[in-house]
Amino acid sequence: MAFFEVKNLKKVFGGLTAVDGLNFALEQKEIFSIIGPNGAGKSTIFNCVNGLYTPEEGEVIFKGENLVGKRPDQVAQYGIARTFQNLELFAHMSTLDNLMLGRHIKMKTSVLGSSFLSFKRSKAAKEEMHHRRKVEEIIDFLELESSRDQFVSNLPYGKQKLVELGRALSLEPDLLLLDEPAAGLTQEEKEEMIFWIRDIRDLLGITVVLIEHNMQMVKNISDRILAINFGKPITQGTPAEVLAHPEVIRAYLGEDVNEAV
């Protein structure tokens, strides 16, 4: 049984079929990329996986469970985290506090219990310390120490992208969905993002699915690629196989995607 599998996925908005008969499966510790032109249905796939949308047809199987119909918070509890195309951070909170928010579904202490945090031996205090330790580990991992106590609004865009990545990692996911992680980054920041994603897989053992328009990044980082257009699969396979496929090249307006950046 595959670690993660999408079967016959279909999502319709009015008269528009955004995703139509999509199938793919992942093994653990893969880096799997989904590519396609704007409007191809890529983000719709992520929204169906993490419960923002309910597909008309199909299944989303994770660790043997069908997640279709579950709320986003329930999907997160299964161990799936994601980032978004547009940053979804609390700008006037610190990096540390934003990452702490990523652990909210793991917090068991009630609001009443949290009022006794001043007592070091209280259950709430111990839980607070545990979550802070986990967040500090992520700050160290992503080298965000200098940004730890700064408001996110004061950070450069590249650092904000890392904070959002860190917040997703705060959930301690087994599967991480990254929606255009390189969008808006400089070339140097893109290269650093490749470094972080590889370390997330290699050092943390997290399976990664990413949507990305930067073909050089996709080529360099992916174990396998799925190419789609108009909600339908074109082909999937190794980067060399997919990026040389004639229909993939045509979908990118005739560009040689092997040379595109």
Secondary structure, DSSP 8 states (H G I E B T S, - for coil): --SEEEEEEEEEETTEEEEEEEEEEE-TT-EEEEE-STTSSHHHHHHHHTTSS--SEEEEEETTEE-TT--HHHHHHHTEEE--SS----TTSBHHHHHHHTTGGG----HHHHTTTTSTTSHHHHHHHHHHHHHHHHHHHTT-GGGTTSBGGGS-HHHHHHHHHHHHHTT--SEEEEESTTTT--HHHHHHHHHHHHHHHHTT--EEEEE-S-HHHHHHH-SEEEEEETTEEEEEE-HHHHHT-HHHHHHTTT--TTT--
